[in-house]
Structure formats: C-alpha cells, structure tokens
Amino acid sequence: MGRRSAGRRVEEFVLFDVLYEDGSRTSNRKVPGSELGVIDGDLFAKTYIEALDRQIAGSPENPGLRSSR
C-alpha cells in the first residue's frame, strides 16, 4: 500500500461557499490549498477571497461585496 503524504499539495483547491453582507451568496469559490493555514483555514480563505473580490472590482477603494463570515 502506498503512503499518503501528510503535507498539502500545491495544486489542490478547496471550495468555499461565501455569504456576503448584502445577503448574496457565491458557491464553490476555489482557494489554492497552499493559501490555507493548518489550524484555521477559513480565515486565510476569507482573506484570499476578499483580495480576489477587490481585484475583480477594479480598485482597492471599491471593496465591492463584503463577506459576512
């Protein structure tokens, strides 16, 4: 039987549902496994997704939708 590596592979993605303050929701937002922390991956995922949302919005002054979680 092969061994499974304890570390996370860089090319793996974790999917998240995001709930925004205005009540809208996006499903299956991909976050690279390399961006997640070991203990509290949700906090790192939130930071990553918010950065992507700002980039999509076009400028850091326009935060767009803010996640509620």
mmCIF file as Biopython writes it, N, C-alpha, C and O atoms, coordinates in Angstrom:
data_model
#
loop_
_atom_site.group_PDB
_atom_site.id
_atom_site.type_symbol
_atom_site.label_atom_id
_atom_site.label_alt_id
_atom_site.label_comp_id
_atom_site.label_asym_id
_atom_site.label_entity_id
_atom_site.label_seq_id
_atom_site.pdbx_PDB_ins_code
_atom_site.Cartn_x
_atom_site.Cartn_y
_atom_site.Cartn_z
_atom_site.occupancy
_atom_site.B_iso_or_equiv
_atom_site.auth_seq_id
_atom_site.auth_asym_id
_atom_site.pdbx_PDB_model_num
ATOM 1   N N  . MET A ? 1  ? 0.832   -1.162 0.000   1.0 0.0 1  A 1 
ATOM 2   C CA . MET A ? 1  ? 0.000   0.000  0.000   1.0 0.0 1  A 1 
ATOM 3   C C  . MET A ? 1  ? 0.886   1.238  0.000   1.0 0.0 1  A 1 
ATOM 4   O O  . MET A ? 1  ? 1.894   1.290  0.705   1.0 0.0 1  A 1 
ATOM 5   N N  . GLY A ? 2  ? 0.501   2.243  -0.801  1.0 0.0 2  A 1 
ATOM 6   C CA . GLY A ? 2  ? 1.280   3.471  -0.885  1.0 0.0 2  A 1 
ATOM 7   C C  . GLY A ? 2  ? 1.062   4.364  0.317   1.0 0.0 2  A 1 
ATOM 8   O O  . GLY A ? 2  ? 0.030   4.298  0.985   1.0 0.0 2  A 1 
ATOM 9   N N  . ARG A ? 3  ? 2.033   5.186  0.577   1.0 0.0 3  A 1 
ATOM 10  C CA . ARG A ? 3  ? 1.913   6.146  1.674   1.0 0.0 3  A 1 
ATOM 11  C C  . ARG A ? 3  ? 1.251   7.410  1.192   1.0 0.0 3  A 1 
ATOM 12  O O  . ARG A ? 3  ? 1.442   7.825  0.049   1.0 0.0 3  A 1 
ATOM 13  N N  . ARG A ? 4  ? 0.492   8.010  2.038   1.0 0.0 4  A 1 
ATOM 14  C CA . ARG A ? 4  ? -0.113  9.293  1.720   1.0 0.0 4  A 1 
ATOM 15  C C  . ARG A ? 4  ? 0.672   10.390 2.423   1.0 0.0 4  A 1 
ATOM 16  O O  . ARG A ? 4  ? 0.936   10.314 3.623   1.0 0.0 4  A 1 
ATOM 17  N N  . SER A ? 5  ? 1.034   11.390 1.670   1.0 0.0 5  A 1 
ATOM 18  C CA . SER A ? 5  ? 1.815   12.487 2.226   1.0 0.0 5  A 1 
ATOM 19  C C  . SER A ? 5  ? 0.961   13.295 3.203   1.0 0.0 5  A 1 
ATOM 20  O O  . SER A ? 5  ? -0.216  13.547 2.946   1.0 0.0 5  A 1 
ATOM 21  N N  . ALA A ? 6  ? 1.552   13.695 4.309   1.0 0.0 6  A 1 
ATOM 22  C CA . ALA A ? 6  ? 0.833   14.486 5.305   1.0 0.0 6  A 1 
ATOM 23  C C  . ALA A ? 6  ? 0.684   15.936 4.854   1.0 0.0 6  A 1 
ATOM 24  O O  . ALA A ? 6  ? -0.226  16.631 5.306   1.0 0.0 6  A 1 
ATOM 25  N N  . GLY A ? 7  ? 1.565   16.400 3.970   1.0 0.0 7  A 1 
ATOM 26  C CA . GLY A ? 7  ? 1.503   17.785 3.501   1.0 0.0 7  A 1 
ATOM 27  C C  . GLY A ? 7  ? 0.458   17.966 2.416   1.0 0.0 7  A 1 
ATOM 28  O O  . GLY A ? 7  ? 0.037   17.005 1.772   1.0 0.0 7  A 1 
ATOM 29  N N  . ARG A ? 8  ? 0.049   19.203 2.223   1.0 0.0 8  A 1 
ATOM 30  C CA . ARG A ? 8  ? -0.948  19.526 1.203   1.0 0.0 8  A 1 
ATOM 31  C C  . ARG A ? 8  ? -0.229  19.840 -0.100  1.0 0.0 8  A 1 
ATOM 32  O O  . ARG A ? 8  ? 0.752   20.584 -0.111  1.0 0.0 8  A 1 
ATOM 33  N N  . ARG A ? 9  ? -0.717  19.274 -1.196  1.0 0.0 9  A 1 
ATOM 34  C CA . ARG A ? 9  ? -0.109  19.543 -2.493  1.0 0.0 9  A 1 
ATOM 35  C C  . ARG A ? 9  ? -0.509  20.941 -2.954  1.0 0.0 9  A 1 
ATOM 36  O O  . ARG A ? 9  ? -1.609  21.415 -2.669  1.0 0.0 9  A 1 
ATOM 37  N N  . VAL A ? 10 ? 0.393   21.583 -3.660  1.0 0.0 10 A 1 
ATOM 38  C CA . VAL A ? 10 ? 0.178   22.959 -4.086  1.0 0.0 10 A 1 
ATOM 39  C C  . VAL A ? 10 ? -0.977  23.057 -5.077  1.0 0.0 10 A 1 
ATOM 40  O O  . VAL A ? 10 ? -1.715  24.042 -5.060  1.0 0.0 10 A 1 
ATOM 41  N N  . GLU A ? 11 ? -1.148  22.062 -5.937  1.0 0.0 11 A 1 
ATOM 42  C CA . GLU A ? 11 ? -2.163  22.169 -6.978  1.0 0.0 11 A 1 
ATOM 43  C C  . GLU A ? 11 ? -3.575  21.806 -6.501  1.0 0.0 11 A 1 
ATOM 44  O O  . GLU A ? 11 ? -4.512  21.851 -7.297  1.0 0.0 11 A 1 
ATOM 45  N N  . GLU A ? 12 ? -3.747  21.454 -5.246  1.0 0.0 12 A 1 
ATOM 46  C CA . GLU A ? 12 ? -5.074  21.161 -4.721  1.0 0.0 12 A 1 
ATOM 47  C C  . GLU A ? 12 ? -5.839  22.448 -4.442  1.0 0.0 12 A 1 
ATOM 48  O O  . GLU A ? 12 ? -5.257  23.460 -4.053  1.0 0.0 12 A 1 
ATOM 49  N N  . PHE A ? 13 ? -7.154  22.394 -4.647  1.0 0.0 13 A 1 
ATOM 50  C CA . PHE A ? 13 ? -8.026  23.516 -4.340  1.0 0.0 13 A 1 
ATOM 51  C C  . PHE A ? 13 ? -9.052  23.081 -3.319  1.0 0.0 13 A 1 
ATOM 52  O O  . PHE A ? 13 ? -9.453  21.918 -3.281  1.0 0.0 13 A 1 
ATOM 53  N N  . VAL A ? 14 ? -9.478  24.031 -2.483  1.0 0.0 14 A 1 
ATOM 54  C CA . VAL A ? 14 ? -10.552 23.807 -1.529  1.0 0.0 14 A 1 
ATOM 55  C C  . VAL A ? 14 ? -11.681 24.734 -1.945  1.0 0.0 14 A 1 
ATOM 56  O O  . VAL A ? 14 ? -11.441 25.899 -2.262  1.0 0.0 14 A 1 
ATOM 57  N N  . LEU A ? 15 ? -12.915 24.229 -1.948  1.0 0.0 15 A 1 
ATOM 58  C CA . LEU A ? 15 ? -14.064 25.015 -2.379  1.0 0.0 15 A 1 
ATOM 59  C C  . LEU A ? 15 ? -14.788 25.597 -1.170  1.0 0.0 15 A 1 
ATOM 60  O O  . LEU A ? 15 ? -14.976 24.920 -0.159  1.0 0.0 15 A 1 
ATOM 61  N N  . PHE A ? 16 ? -15.192 26.862 -1.287  1.0 0.0 16 A 1 
ATOM 62  C CA . PHE A ? 16 ? -15.895 27.550 -0.208  1.0 0.0 16 A 1 
ATOM 63  C C  . PHE A ? 16 ? -17.167 28.199 -0.741  1.0 0.0 16 A 1 
ATOM 64  O O  . PHE A ? 16 ? -17.189 28.704 -1.863  1.0 0.0 16 A 1 
ATOM 65  N N  . ASP A ? 17 ? -18.221 28.184 0.062   1.0 0.0 17 A 1 
ATOM 66  C CA . ASP A ? 17 ? -19.410 28.992 -0.182  1.0 0.0 17 A 1 
ATOM 67  C C  . ASP A ? 17 ? -19.191 30.296 0.566   1.0 0.0 17 A 1 
ATOM 68  O O  . ASP A ? 17 ? -18.766 30.290 1.721   1.0 0.0 17 A 1 
ATOM 69  N N  . VAL A ? 18 ? -19.482 31.420 -0.094  1.0 0.0 18 A 1 
ATOM 70  C CA . VAL A ? 18 ? -19.265 32.729 0.521   1.0 0.0 18 A 1 
ATOM 71  C C  . VAL A ? 18 ? -20.602 33.436 0.668   1.0 0.0 18 A 1 
ATOM 72  O O  . VAL A ? 18 ? -21.355 33.568 -0.296  1.0 0.0 18 A 1 
ATOM 73  N N  . LEU A ? 19 ? -20.891 33.888 1.882   1.0 0.0 19 A 1 
ATOM 74  C CA . LEU A ? 19 ? -22.085 34.678 2.157   1.0 0.0 19 A 1 
ATOM 75  C C  . LEU A ? 19 ? -21.653 36.128 2.338   1.0 0.0 19 A 1 
ATOM 76  O O  . LEU A ? 19 ? -20.777 36.424 3.150   1.0 0.0 19 A 1 
ATOM 77  N N  . TYR A ? 20 ? -22.273 37.035 1.576   1.0 0.0 20 A 1 
ATOM 78  C CA . TYR A ? 20 ? -21.920 38.447 1.634   1.0 0.0 20 A 1 
ATOM 79  C C  . TYR A ? 20 ? -22.881 39.204 2.533   1.0 0.0 20 A 1 
ATOM 80  O O  . TYR A ? 20 ? -23.975 38.724 2.830   1.0 0.0 20 A 1 
ATOM 81  N N  . GLU A ? 21 ? -22.465 40.399 2.968   1.0 0.0 21 A 1 
ATOM 82  C CA . GLU A ? 21 ? -23.263 41.217 3.881   1.0 0.0 21 A 1 
ATOM 83  C C  . GLU A ? 21 ? -24.615 41.597 3.304   1.0 0.0 21 A 1 
ATOM 84  O O  . GLU A ? 21 ? -25.570 41.787 4.057   1.0 0.0 21 A 1 
ATOM 85  N N  . ASP A ? 22 ? -24.721 41.714 1.983   1.0 0.0 22 A 1 
ATOM 86  C CA . ASP A ? 22 ? -25.992 42.099 1.369   1.0 0.0 22 A 1 
ATOM 87  C C  . ASP A ? 22 ? -26.930 40.905 1.177   1.0 0.0 22 A 1 
ATOM 88  O O  . ASP A ? 22 ? -28.010 41.052 0.604   1.0 0.0 22 A 1 
ATOM 89  N N  . GLY A ? 23 ? -26.527 39.732 1.649   1.0 0.0 23 A 1 
ATOM 90  C CA . GLY A ? 23 ? -27.370 38.544 1.568   1.0 0.0 23 A 1 
ATOM 91  C C  . GLY A ? 23 ? -27.106 37.664 0.363   1.0 0.0 23 A 1 
ATOM 92  O O  . GLY A ? 23 ? -27.651 36.564 0.275   1.0 0.0 23 A 1 
ATOM 93  N N  . SER A ? 24 ? -26.279 38.124 -0.572  1.0 0.0 24 A 1 
ATOM 94  C CA . SER A ? 24 ? -25.974 37.303 -1.742  1.0 0.0 24 A 1 
ATOM 95  C C  . SER A ? 24 ? -24.986 36.205 -1.357  1.0 0.0 24 A 1 
ATOM 96  O O  . SER A ? 24 ? -24.319 36.274 -0.325  1.0 0.0 24 A 1 
ATOM 97  N N  . ARG A ? 25 ? -24.913 35.202 -2.208  1.0 0.0 25 A 1 
ATOM 98  C CA . ARG A ? 25 ? -24.064 34.047 -1.912  1.0 0.0 25 A 1 
ATOM 99  C C  . ARG A ? 25 ? -23.392 33.576 -3.190  1.0 0.0 25 A 1 
ATOM 100 O O  . ARG A ? 25 ? -24.015 33.560 -4.252  1.0 0.0 25 A 1 
ATOM 101 N N  . THR A ? 26 ? -22.132 33.193 -3.095  1.0 0.0 26 A 1 
ATOM 102 C CA . THR A ? 26 ? -21.444 32.545 -4.203  1.0 0.0 26 A 1 
ATOM 103 C C  . THR A ? 26 ? -21.006 31.178 -3.730  1.0 0.0 26 A 1 
ATOM 104 O O  . THR A ? 26 ? -20.583 31.005 -2.587  1.0 0.0 26 A 1 
ATOM 105 N N  . SER A ? 27 ? -21.109 30.224 -4.606  1.0 0.0 27 A 1 
ATOM 106 C CA . SER A ? 27 ? -20.766 28.846 -4.257  1.0 0.0 27 A 1 
ATOM 107 C C  . SER A ? 27 ? -19.498 28.415 -4.971  1.0 0.0 27 A 1 
ATOM 108 O O  . SER A ? 27 ? -19.174 28.890 -6.059  1.0 0.0 27 A 1 
ATOM 109 N N  . ASN A ? 28 ? -18.804 27.513 -4.333  1.0 0.0 28 A 1 
ATOM 110 C CA . ASN A ? 28 ? -17.641 26.854 -4.912  1.0 0.0 28 A 1 
ATOM 111 C C  . ASN A ? 28 ? -16.546 27.814 -5.351  1.0 0.0 28 A 1 
ATOM 112 O O  . ASN A ? 28 ? -15.999 27.684 -6.446  1.0 0.0 28 A 1 
ATOM 113 N N  . ARG A ? 29 ? -16.227 28.780 -4.494  1.0 0.0 29 A 1 
ATOM 114 C CA . ARG A ? 29 ? -15.080 29.647 -4.763  1.0 0.0 29 A 1 
ATOM 115 C C  . ARG A ? 29 ? -13.825 28.833 -4.486  1.0 0.0 29 A 1 
ATOM 116 O O  . ARG A ? 29 ? -13.662 28.282 -3.397  1.0 0.0 29 A 1 
ATOM 117 N N  . LYS A ? 30 ? -12.946 28.758 -5.468  1.0 0.0 30 A 1 
ATOM 118 C CA . LYS A ? 30 ? -11.721 27.963 -5.343  1.0 0.0 30 A 1 
ATOM 119 C C  . LYS A ? 30 ? -10.631 28.755 -4.634  1.0 0.0 30 A 1 
ATOM 120 O O  . LYS A ? 30 ? -10.349 29.905 -4.973  1.0 0.0 30 A 1 
ATOM 121 N N  . VAL A ? 31 ? -10.029 28.111 -3.645  1.0 0.0 31 A 1 
ATOM 122 C CA . VAL A ? 31 ? -8.886  28.682 -2.940  1.0 0.0 31 A 1 
ATOM 123 C C  . VAL A ? 31 ? -7.771  27.644 -2.994  1.0 0.0 31 A 1 
ATOM 124 O O  . VAL A ? 31 ? -7.982  26.495 -2.608  1.0 0.0 31 A 1 
ATOM 125 N N  . PRO A ? 32 ? -6.579  28.035 -3.470  1.0 0.0 32 A 1 
ATOM 126 C CA . PRO A ? 32 ? -5.476  27.072 -3.514  1.0 0.0 32 A 1 
ATOM 127 C C  . PRO A ? 32 ? -5.139  26.556 -2.117  1.0 0.0 32 A 1 
ATOM 128 O O  . PRO A ? 32 ? -5.132  27.316 -1.149  1.0 0.0 32 A 1 
ATOM 129 N N  . GLY A ? 33 ? -4.864  25.275 -2.026  1.0 0.0 33 A 1 
ATOM 130 C CA . GLY A ? 33 ? -4.505  24.677 -0.746  1.0 0.0 33 A 1 
ATOM 131 C C  . GLY A ? 33 ? -3.286  25.318 -0.124  1.0 0.0 33 A 1 
ATOM 132 O O  . GLY A ? 33 ? -3.141  25.330 1.098   1.0 0.0 33 A 1 
ATOM 133 N N  . SER A ? 34 ? -2.409  25.852 -0.957  1.0 0.0 34 A 1 
ATOM 134 C CA . SER A ? 34 ? -1.200  26.495 -0.439  1.0 0.0 34 A 1 
ATOM 135 C C  . SER A ? 34 ? -1.505  27.797 0.294   1.0 0.0 34 A 1 
ATOM 136 O O  . SER A ? 34 ? -0.665  28.285 1.049   1.0 0.0 34 A 1 
ATOM 137 N N  . GLU A ? 35 ? -2.709  28.377 0.081   1.0 0.0 35 A 1 
ATOM 138 C CA . GLU A ? 35 ? -3.094  29.636 0.731   1.0 0.0 35 A 1 
ATOM 139 C C  . GLU A ? 35 ? -3.737  29.421 2.098   1.0 0.0 35 A 1 
ATOM 140 O O  . GLU A ? 35 ? -3.971  30.385 2.827   1.0 0.0 35 A 1 
ATOM 141 N N  . LEU A ? 36 ? -4.022  28.187 2.450   1.0 0.0 36 A 1 
ATOM 142 C CA . LEU A ? 36 ? -4.733  27.909 3.690   1.0 0.0 36 A 1 
ATOM 143 C C  . LEU A ? 36 ? -3.772  27.592 4.819   1.0 0.0 36 A 1 
ATOM 144 O O  . LEU A ? 36 ? -2.741  26.953 4.608   1.0 0.0 36 A 1 
ATOM 145 N N  . GLY A ? 37 ? -4.110  28.039 6.011   1.0 0.0 37 A 1 
ATOM 146 C CA . GLY A ? 37 ? -3.316  27.728 7.188   1.0 0.0 37 A 1 
ATOM 147 C C  . GLY A ? 37 ? -3.665  26.342 7.692   1.0 0.0 37 A 1 
ATOM 148 O O  . GLY A ? 37 ? -4.665  25.754 7.278   1.0 0.0 37 A 1 
ATOM 149 N N  . VAL A ? 38 ? -2.862  25.837 8.563   1.0 0.0 38 A 1 
ATOM 150 C CA . VAL A ? 38 ? -3.062  24.497 9.094   1.0 0.0 38 A 1 
ATOM 151 C C  . VAL A ? 38 ? -4.238  24.453 10.068  1.0 0.0 38 A 1 
ATOM 152 O O  . VAL A ? 38 ? -5.052  23.531 10.006  1.0 0.0 38 A 1 
ATOM 153 N N  . ILE A ? 39 ? -4.341  25.430 10.963  1.0 0.0 39 A 1 
ATOM 154 C CA . ILE A ? 39 ? -5.350  25.378 12.015  1.0 0.0 39 A 1 
ATOM 155 C C  . ILE A ? 39 ? -6.659  26.017 11.600  1.0 0.0 39 A 1 
ATOM 156 O O  . ILE A ? 39 ? -7.708  25.379 11.687  1.0 0.0 39 A 1 
ATOM 157 N N  . ASP A ? 40 ? -6.622  27.268 11.148  1.0 0.0 40 A 1 
ATOM 158 C CA . ASP A ? 40 ? -7.847  27.985 10.802  1.0 0.0 40 A 1 
ATOM 159 C C  . ASP A ? 40 ? -7.807  28.395 9.341   1.0 0.0 40 A 1 
ATOM 160 O O  . ASP A ? 40 ? -7.534  29.552 9.021   1.0 0.0 40 A 1 
ATOM 161 N N  . GLY A ? 41 ? -8.077  27.450 8.458   1.0 0.0 41 A 1 
ATOM 162 C CA . GLY A ? 41 ? -8.043  27.712 7.025   1.0 0.0 41 A 1 
ATOM 163 C C  . GLY A ? 41 ? -9.100  28.689 6.571   1.0 0.0 41 A 1 
ATOM 164 O O  . GLY A ? 41 ? -8.904  29.372 5.566   1.0 0.0 41 A 1 
ATOM 165 N N  . ASP A ? 42 ? -10.228 28.782 7.283   1.0 0.0 42 A 1 
ATOM 166 C CA . ASP A ? 42 ? -11.300 29.686 6.878   1.0 0.0 42 A 1 
ATOM 167 C C  . ASP A ? 42 ? -10.851 31.145 6.912   1.0 0.0 42 A 1 
ATOM 168 O O  . ASP A ? 42 ? -11.227 31.927 6.038   1.0 0.0 42 A 1 
ATOM 169 N N  . LEU A ? 43 ? -10.064 31.514 7.897   1.0 0.0 43 A 1 
ATOM 170 C CA . LEU A ? 43 ? -9.592  32.889 7.996   1.0 0.0 43 A 1 
ATOM 171 C C  . LEU A ? 43 ? -8.694  33.238 6.808   1.0 0.0 43 A 1 
ATOM 172 O O  . LEU A ? 43 ? -8.827  34.317 6.229   1.0 0.0 43 A 1 
ATOM 173 N N  . PHE A ? 44 ? -7.792  32.343 6.446   1.0 0.0 44 A 1 
ATOM 174 C CA . PHE A ? 44 ? -6.912  32.572 5.304   1.0 0.0 44 A 1 
ATOM 175 C C  . PHE A ? 44 ? -7.710  32.577 4.003   1.0 0.0 44 A 1 
ATOM 176 O O  . PHE A ? 44 ? -7.413  33.360 3.100   1.0 0.0 44 A 1 
ATOM 177 N N  . ALA A ? 45 ? -8.723  31.709 3.898   1.0 0.0 45 A 1 
ATOM 178 C CA . ALA A ? 45 ? -9.563  31.671 2.703   1.0 0.0 45 A 1 
ATOM 179 C C  . ALA A ? 45 ? -10.343 32.973 2.561   1.0 0.0 45 A 1 
ATOM 180 O O  . ALA A ? 45 ? -10.481 33.489 1.452   1.0 0.0 45 A 1 
ATOM 181 N N  . LYS A ? 46 ? -10.852 33.507 3.657   1.0 0.0 46 A 1 
ATOM 182 C CA . LYS A ? 46 ? -11.606 34.761 3.626   1.0 0.0 46 A 1 
ATOM 183 C C  . LYS A ? 46 ? -10.715 35.888 3.111   1.0 0.0 46 A 1 
ATOM 184 O O  . LYS A ? 46 ? -11.133 36.672 2.260   1.0 0.0 46 A 1 
ATOM 185 N N  . THR A ? 47 ? -9.508  35.967 3.616   1.0 0.0 47 A 1 
ATOM 186 C CA . THR A ? 47 ? -8.560  36.990 3.181   1.0 0.0 47 A 1 
ATOM 187 C C  . THR A ? 47 ? -8.257  36.848 1.695   1.0 0.0 47 A 1 
ATOM 188 O O  . THR A ? 47 ? -8.214  37.842 0.970   1.0 0.0 47 A 1 
ATOM 189 N N  . TYR A ? 48 ? -8.048  35.626 1.244   1.0 0.0 48 A 1 
ATOM 190 C CA . TYR A ? 48 ? -7.741  35.355 -0.164  1.0 0.0 48 A 1 
ATOM 191 C C  . TYR A ? 48 ? -8.918  35.743 -1.064  1.0 0.0 48 A 1 
ATOM 192 O O  . TYR A ? 48 ? -8.723  36.386 -2.095  1.0 0.0 48 A 1 
ATOM 193 N N  . ILE A ? 49 ? -10.140 35.353 -0.676  1.0 0.0 49 A 1 
ATOM 194 C CA . ILE A ? 49 ? -11.327 35.637 -1.485  1.0 0.0 49 A 1 
ATOM 195 C C  . ILE A ? 49 ? -11.619 37.140 -1.502  1.0 0.0 49 A 1 
ATOM 196 O O  . ILE A ? 49 ? -12.002 37.677 -2.541  1.0 0.0 49 A 1 
ATOM 197 N N  . GLU A ? 50 ? -11.444 37.823 -0.374  1.0 0.0 50 A 1 
ATOM 198 C CA . GLU A ? 50 ? -11.648 39.273 -0.343  1.0 0.0 50 A 1 
ATOM 199 C C  . GLU A ? 50 ? -10.650 39.984 -1.260  1.0 0.0 50 A 1 
ATOM 200 O O  . GLU A ? 50 ? -11.001 40.959 -1.925  1.0 0.0 50 A 1 
ATOM 201 N N  . ALA A ? 51 ? -9.414  39.499 -1.296  1.0 0.0 51 A 1 
ATOM 202 C CA . ALA A ? 51 ? -8.411  40.091 -2.190  1.0 0.0 51 A 1 
ATOM 203 C C  . ALA A ? 51 ? -8.815  39.880 -3.648  1.0 0.0 51 A 1 
ATOM 204 O O  . ALA A ? 51 ? -8.664  40.787 -4.467  1.0 0.0 51 A 1 
ATOM 205 N N  . LEU A ? 52 ? -9.319  38.711 -3.976  1.0 0.0 52 A 1 
ATOM 206 C CA . LEU A ? 52 ? -9.790  38.460 -5.336  1.0 0.0 52 A 1 
ATOM 207 C C  . LEU A ? 52 ? -10.978 39.353 -5.686  1.0 0.0 52 A 1 
ATOM 208 O O  . LEU A ? 52 ? -11.050 39.880 -6.796  1.0 0.0 52 A 1 
ATOM 209 N N  . ASP A ? 53 ? -11.903 39.524 -4.752  1.0 0.0 53 A 1 
ATOM 210 C CA . ASP A ? 53 ? -13.060 40.382 -4.987  1.0 0.0 53 A 1 
ATOM 211 C C  . ASP A ? 53 ? -12.638 41.824 -5.243  1.0 0.0 53 A 1 
ATOM 212 O O  . ASP A ? 53 ? -13.202 42.489 -6.113  1.0 0.0 53 A 1 
ATOM 213 N N  . ARG A ? 54 ? -11.641 42.319 -4.485  1.0 0.0 54 A 1 
ATOM 214 C CA . ARG A ? 54 ? -11.134 43.677 -4.703  1.0 0.0 54 A 1 
ATOM 215 C C  . ARG A ? 54 ? -10.486 43.796 -6.080  1.0 0.0 54 A 1 
ATOM 216 O O  . ARG A ? 54 ? -10.655 44.800 -6.773  1.0 0.0 54 A 1 
ATOM 217 N N  . GLN A ? 55 ? -9.749  42.768 -6.465  1.0 0.0 55 A 1 
ATOM 218 C CA . GLN A ? 55 ? -9.099  42.766 -7.767  1.0 0.0 55 A 1 
ATOM 219 C C  . GLN A ? 55 ? -10.148 42.762 -8.885  1.0 0.0 55 A 1 
ATOM 220 O O  . GLN A ? 55 ? -9.987  43.458 -9.888  1.0 0.0 55 A 1 
ATOM 221 N N  . ILE A ? 56 ? -11.203 41.993 -8.716  1.0 0.0 56 A 1 
ATOM 222 C CA . ILE A ? 56 ? -12.271 41.936 -9.701  1.0 0.0 56 A 1 
ATOM 223 C C  . ILE A ? 56 ? -13.007 43.269 -9.765  1.0 0.0 56 A 1 
ATOM 224 O O  . ILE A ? 56 ? -13.381 43.720 -10.848 1.0 0.0 56 A 1 
ATOM 225 N N  . ALA A ? 57 ? -13.215 43.897 -8.622  1.0 0.0 57 A 1 
ATOM 226 C CA . ALA A ? 57 ? -13.913 45.187 -8.584  1.0 0.0 57 A 1 
ATOM 227 C C  . ALA A ? 57 ? -13.122 46.277 -9.300  1.0 0.0 57 A 1 
ATOM 228 O O  . ALA A ? 57 ? -13.698 47.275 -9.735  1.0 0.0 57 A 1 
ATOM 229 N N  . GLY A ? 58 ? -11.813 46.095 -9.426  1.0 0.0 58 A 1 
ATOM 230 C CA . GLY A ? 58 ? -11.011 47.027 -10.205 1.0 0.0 58 A 1 
ATOM 231 C C  . GLY A ? 58 ? -10.162 47.997 -9.426  1.0 0.0 58 A 1 
ATOM 232 O O  . GLY A ? 58 ? -9.198  48.534 -9.972  1.0 0.0 58 A 1 
ATOM 233 N N  . SER A ? 59 ? -10.482 48.246 -8.159  1.0 0.0 59 A 1 
ATOM 234 C CA . SER A ? 59 ? -9.647  49.160 -7.394  1.0 0.0 59 A 1 
ATOM 235 C C  . SER A ? 59 ? -9.785  48.857 -5.905  1.0 0.0 59 A 1 
ATOM 236 O O  . SER A ? 59 ? -10.837 48.399 -5.459  1.0 0.0 59 A 1 
ATOM 237 N N  . PRO A ? 60 ? -8.739  49.109 -5.143  1.0 0.0 60 A 1 
ATOM 238 C CA . PRO A ? 60 ? -8.804  48.861 -3.701  1.0 0.0 60 A 1 
ATOM 239 C C  . PRO A ? 60 ? -9.777  49.797 -2.977  1.0 0.0 60 A 1 
ATOM 240 O O  . PRO A ? 60 ? -10.229 49.476 -1.878  1.0 0.0 60 A 1 
ATOM 241 N N  . GLU A ? 61 ? -10.110 50.959 -3.580  1.0 0.0 61 A 1 
ATOM 242 C CA . GLU A ? 61 ? -11.041 51.885 -2.938  1.0 0.0 61 A 1 
ATOM 243 C C  . GLU A ? 61 ? -12.479 51.380 -3.006  1.0 0.0 61 A 1 
ATOM 244 O O  . GLU A ? 61 ? -13.310 51.776 -2.190  1.0 0.0 61 A 1 
ATOM 245 N N  . ASN A ? 62 ? -12.780 50.517 -3.963  1.0 0.0 62 A 1 
ATOM 246 C CA . ASN A ? 62 ? -14.128 49.980 -4.131  1.0 0.0 62 A 1 
ATOM 247 C C  . ASN A ? 62 ? -14.140 48.541 -3.629  1.0 0.0 62 A 1 
ATOM 248 O O  . ASN A ? 62 ? -13.810 47.633 -4.393  1.0 0.0 62 A 1 
ATOM 249 N N  . PRO A ? 63 ? -14.512 48.300 -2.358  1.0 0.0 63 A 1 
ATOM 250 C CA . PRO A ? 63 ? -14.422 46.960 -1.815  1.0 0.0 63 A 1 
ATOM 251 C C  . PRO A ? 63 ? -15.440 45.983 -2.383  1.0 0.0 63 A 1 
ATOM 252 O O  . PRO A ? 63 ? -15.313 44.777 -2.168  1.0 0.0 63 A 1 
ATOM 253 N N  . GLY A ? 64 ? -16.443 46.467 -3.098  1.0 0.0 64 A 1 
ATOM 254 C CA . GLY A ? 64 ? -17.445 45.565 -3.666  1.0 0.0 64 A 1 
ATOM 255 C C  . GLY A ? 64 ? -18.255 44.915 -2.559  1.0 0.0 64 A 1 
ATOM 256 O O  . GLY A ? 64 ? -18.639 45.577 -1.595  1.0 0.0 64 A 1 
ATOM 257 N N  . LEU A ? 65 ? -18.513 43.644 -2.690  1.0 0.0 65 A 1 
ATOM 258 C CA . LEU A ? 65 ? -19.273 42.919 -1.672  1.0 0.0 65 A 1 
ATOM 259 C C  . LEU A ? 65 ? -18.337 42.499 -0.546  1.0 0.0 65 A 1 
ATOM 260 O O  . LEU A ? 65 ? -17.199 42.099 -0.791  1.0 0.0 65 A 1 
ATOM 261 N N  . ARG A ? 66 ? -18.815 42.590 0.668   1.0 0.0 66 A 1 
ATOM 262 C CA . ARG A ? 66 ? -18.012 42.157 1.819   1.0 0.0 66 A 1 
ATOM 263 C C  . ARG A ? 66 ? -18.621 40.896 2.381   1.0 0.0 66 A 1 
ATOM 264 O O  . ARG A ? 66 ? -19.836 40.813 2.561   1.0 0.0 66 A 1 
ATOM 265 N N  . SER A ? 67 ? -17.787 39.915 2.659   1.0 0.0 67 A 1 
ATOM 266 C CA . SER A ? 67 ? -18.299 38.664 3.207   1.0 0.0 67 A 1 
ATOM 267 C C  . SER A ? 67 ? -18.713 38.858 4.654   1.0 0.0 67 A 1 
ATOM 268 O O  . SER A ? 67 ? -18.116 39.644 5.389   1.0 0.0 67 A 1 
ATOM 269 N N  . SER A ? 68 ? -19.735 38.135 5.042   1.0 0.0 68 A 1 
ATOM 270 C CA . SER A ? 68 ? -20.238 38.259 6.416   1.0 0.0 68 A 1 
ATOM 271 C C  . SER A ? 68 ? -19.604 37.245 7.338   1.0 0.0 68 A 1 
ATOM 272 O O  . SER A ? 68 ? -19.795 37.322 8.552   1.0 0.0 68 A 1 
ATOM 273 N N  . ARG A ? 69 ? -18.871 36.315 6.815   1.0 0.0 69 A 1 
ATOM 274 C CA . ARG A ? 69 ? -18.198 35.307 7.629   1.0 0.0 69 A 1 
ATOM 275 C C  . ARG A ? 69 ? -16.726 35.318 7.408   1.0 0.0 69 A 1 
ATOM 276 O O  . ARG A ? 69 ? -16.005 34.528 8.017   1.0 0.0 69 A 1 
#
